[in-house]
């Protein structure tokens, strides 16, 4: 499986892994403490501060590493939540059919009729903005997209002969979902996983930038932009580092997702 | 009844139903979530007395259904309520800001739509050769960066380093159209980059899809020139998907505007909404949320209707 991995996917995979490792071991590799003030305001890059310092004199490299940890953690948890909810409801809707399917599908249509950023803002106006709340809001809003994909894939699989055979030999709904549909629906879902993860990274960064995401002093990539944006008019580029981080992570994950998708479509002759 | 009229009527009815459902859901969300508007304004530390007073004043003691219909009736008649932070009439503040937002979105659309279709065609024409690959690489990059960061990167390089424009997009009524356009040049550029990528990718896919149809092959085989194949066979069938793509992206533009307005401190609806969320000004959040949802749903509905009208198969019922 790993032998025919194309160059682009390999680069993507390497960068993605590096980002995740940096996130996991943030406290070991960061040169300073997360909220520790170690220098002057917006110091230029030097040997002590490889990326310079931020708007109140914290080491920017440290903030970027911890920021990556927060952003990647929230995005990962959100993606997991979105996939577990979205795909289980999607499979259920496809297998049950009838009114249960109608109810779930129409509810999802309704939620998707409102842009998710607007929905998130309306919700965040009412509840206190904390990390678990953000994960829940983003996860559930995004679950609608996973639901649609999972349902459409499962509806196609549900009418296959082998599913029919399983039903005729008397298997229950749980068997059909976990032993027949899930293994066959896995490839398109895995390819989608990458795209949803990127979407989560962009979403949480946007919310933090608007001041409605991760709250200070906790660092995250969107928040670093918000904190340092005033420096831009003076030609201080501190706010632009997250752009590089987000873009490289997103492109890397995209390259991996593309590869997974191509591999699975060539095997199965389509997205199911 | 002609099937097209029937289909269009169905879409319209569905769109209006969706609007009501969406308004009910937005209103319901603010009801169902823990803490009400009064709590949101006063914070967790509020005394029970002041909470009770504010609830009385805001009419929160009425049942939710009554309040929903009052609120909905108000919106229908143009009364959006009053802000609980500064007591100003929301309708008045929204009116001007909505105009500004639509102005920004309009010019972004004017620039991006023709450009996206042109580049999409170019990518199809030179499929799998360098122009196509270059376009794909650029689009992949712009999709991978959030709007606000594209904004700051452009501000940093174009406005600050090169000194070609302003980092802020202030507009007011005393400015001429030319001055206004000059002021919004950078935000328009950001929005264009954001929607261009999606629009181009989808246009490319839509046209490729049509070009691979058997009837295109037939047209080629019977000896039509490339121009005739595209003009007479490919184009009529590609109109519907392309219009759909354009509409979907205009809807996306309306949301993208929220973030871009904050970046450029542009006096529009997005900035207004974000401020209201930060201050927990629930009536303003509700009003802005419904307006954004209505524009979004309206554009999606128009996309559906136009693709019904543009579908040649539906024009000649069997």
Interface residues (C-beta under 8 A of the other chain):
Chain A: X109 X110 X111 X113 X114 X115 X117 X118 X119 X121 X122 X123 X124 X125 X126 X127 X128 X198 X202 X205 X206 X209 X210 X211 X212 X222 X225 X229 X232 X233 X234 X235 X237 X239 X240 X242 X243 X246 X247 X250 X251 X254
Chain B: X18 X21 X22 X25 X26 X29 X30 X33 X34 X35 X40 X44 X140 X141 X143 X144 X145 X146 X147 X148 X149 X150 X152 X153 X155 X156 X159 X160 X161 X167 X251 X252 X254 X255 X258 X259 X262 X273 X274 X276 X277 X278 X280 X281 X282 X285 X286 X289 X292 X293 X296 X297 X300
